[in-house]
């Protein structure tokens, strides 16, 4: 049985850690690929529902910073105009 815990932290707090992008993770055993996929889906869903639910950008942020964060989490570039309309309500 595998158990996982999803924790989202600012990039600066893991500055001295070697990170691997999710898309580059291969050759996992058991159901670990599925577990990572579920974590990514959960994170992406939380960012579709709220601007910055994990508060990665801090209390003051720009729309461009938010767009870059959402694009990184989505795993693809997001359109500026559509994103702005979505965030502004």
SULQUIPE-V363674 format. One record per pair of residues at least 12 apart in sequence whose ideal C-beta (glycine too) atoms are under 8 Angstrom apart, sorted by the first residue. I is the first residue (numbers start at 1). J is the second residue. If there is no record, write none. Layout:
I;J, I;J
//
This chain:
2;30, 2;31, 2;32, 2;35, 4;35, 4;36, 4;38, 4;39, 6;39, 6;42, 6;43, 8;43, 8;54, 8;56, 9;56, 10;56, 11;56, 22;36, 22;40, 22;75, 23;75, 40;75, 43;73, 44;73, 44;74, 44;75, 47;69, 47;70, 47;73, 47;74, 51;66, 51;87, 52;66, 52;69, 56;69, 57;69, 63;83, 63;84, 63;87, 66;83, 66;87, 67;80, 67;83, 67;84, 70;83
//
